[in-house]
């Protein structure tokens, strides 16, 4: 029903501030379930997923009050254990209530989650890790049903450093009896953010930021106050916007150390990256040079910025090879980029991008959160007008994206199709 109308040709210049991370806020909201009482979260982004997660928590018996950038979550002594399909189907991150429910209630009935269509993201590693802690699982009528009268520490090796599996096992282990070791754990900044919140609640976690987490279970946790880590993907999106539009953007409330490889790729493309006290600047005066990209778990190049890298390479000087190692469906948006004139060919999880001097505006569709943002950036460097539909995806991950781009000089507006209302 809503779309973004983007006109090309503008050079983006100015300042933007980054809010809390979408990929962290839902997890720390779930972590609040681990302690009776009121937990306060600040730097909460004003995105669609937060109220959905709030409804999931309310369905479990918690009271969620306030609104971005600060919310309070009051958790009762007795929790419910069922996360219903109506809300869980809308956001993949909702599955992170599984670990806290097993730890606090000893059982969970969670609808199999939805979210972006970017490829297979099975829950096998979540289930395997929680089973090692003593949980038993069944799958019936679209629900994952788990029971764990008593969780006990265990040695767990993840075949892949899955962020979601690391988070679920971690949140269950903090209240398990004994010591748990998670080897090949995910190292993303959002994992560190969750660990820091859990430590403030009284959890005993060693190896934070490394691939091996050591958790010594405690009897109970206390509610706390927590400031959500800045969103590195939003920060990176504006960084690539500056490079693509030959602009100059200062990104505030961002952590440069979380984007080292992504920013280095911009330097390779010819942009100038500078450090600020609270973030960084990106300036580019010329057409970008083509740069190869390989997505990998953190600290590698983030899969969530891969669409922006392909969009930049589509108007870069030269040929780039992009390899996607995380989500096989991440290339779905390439068909839309081709509609804008991009010269991109795919072979399995590889893409060959031959840069063109310009793209041409056309109607396109956002296939997921990051694809939608990347298509907007492509529209900003295309001749004529680009209309991006299905922008509800973008609203799930970017706070006031249109307004932020407008403040930088982007000719973009949000349109509502009145015929569909």
ABEGO torsion letter per residue (X at the ends): XBBBBBBBGBBBBEBBBBBBBAAAAAAAAAAAAABBEBBBBBGBBBBAAAAAAAAAAAAAGBBBBEBOABBBBBBBABBBABBBAAAAAABAAAAAAAAAAAAAAGBBBBBBBBEBBAEBBBAAAAAAAAAAAGBBBBBBGGBBBBBBABBBBBBBBBABBBAAAAAAAAAAAAABBEBBBBBGBBABAAAAAAAAAAAAAGBBBBGBGBABBBBBBBABBBBBBBBBBBBAAAAAAAAAAAAAAGBBBBBBGBBAAAAAAAAAAAAAAGBBBBBBAAEBBBBBABBBBBBBBBBBBOABBBAAAAAAAAAAAAABBEBBBBBBAABAAAAAAAAAAAAAGBBBBBBEABBBBBBBABBBBBBBBBABAAAAAAAAAAAAABBEBBBBBGAAAAAAABBGAAAAAAAAGBBBBBBBBAAAX
